[in-house]
Amino acid sequence: LAKTTQPISMDSYEGQEVNITCSHNNIATNDYITWYQQFPSQGPRFIIQGYKTKVTNEVASLFIPADRKSSTLSLPRVSLSDTAVYYCLVVGQAGNMLTFGGGTRLMVKP
Amino acid sequence: NAGVTQTPKFQVLKTGQSMTLQCAQDMNHEYMSWYRQDPGMGLRLIHYSVGAGITDQGEVPNGYNVSRSTTEDFPLRLLSAAPSQTSVYFCASRNPLAYEQYFGPGTRLTVT
């Protein structure tokens, strides 16, 4: 099973770019990498997914190196409302739902 | 679309009681999962299902049962509640052709 490791917490200031890295050394060939955001008392919300190289959407970018053993979620110009816990999750085929890691608690300060 | 719905939102049980947490989705997703989240912790997978009639265990299945008689519903049963099962429970669903999971609002369970 591809277990994930993330920093426990990060601090940033409004307007800065934030990069959160996730390690998934045992990722399988057909696994995808997904990232979620969770606010207190809410369920996680999907942000982005990727398989390799770089993926960008209106919310974030996801960078995945060639060996796919890690991934980096990049949040451009964060605001106070980006304060949340961010989880990476490796998802395999055939409904192989893997457990979330501990997540990274991002605190954005004014 | 209502998405993923969960009932009840809050529940208090006494040790030894049983109950069922309800989860329903209206997106025709084949895959559904149950997670628990303890205070300040990440989500842990309890059980999951890849389609009606098919279920499998996740990381922390002990003390819980599931069934999947329809595509829409995936109830989670606590057989004999214990204080260690005090947690927030999230249900999620996804299309097997995609990797995005949709989560419900959660059920906050307290066992005294």
Interface residues (C-beta under 8 A of the other chain):
Chain A: Y32 T34 Y36 S41 Q42 G43 P44 R45 F46 Q49 Y87 V91 A94 G95 M97 L98 T99 F100 G101 G102 G103
Chain B: V4 E30 Y31 S33 Y35 M41 G42 L43 R44 L45 Y48 S49 V50 G58 E59 F90 A92 P96 Y99 E100 Q101 Y102 F103 G104 P105 G106
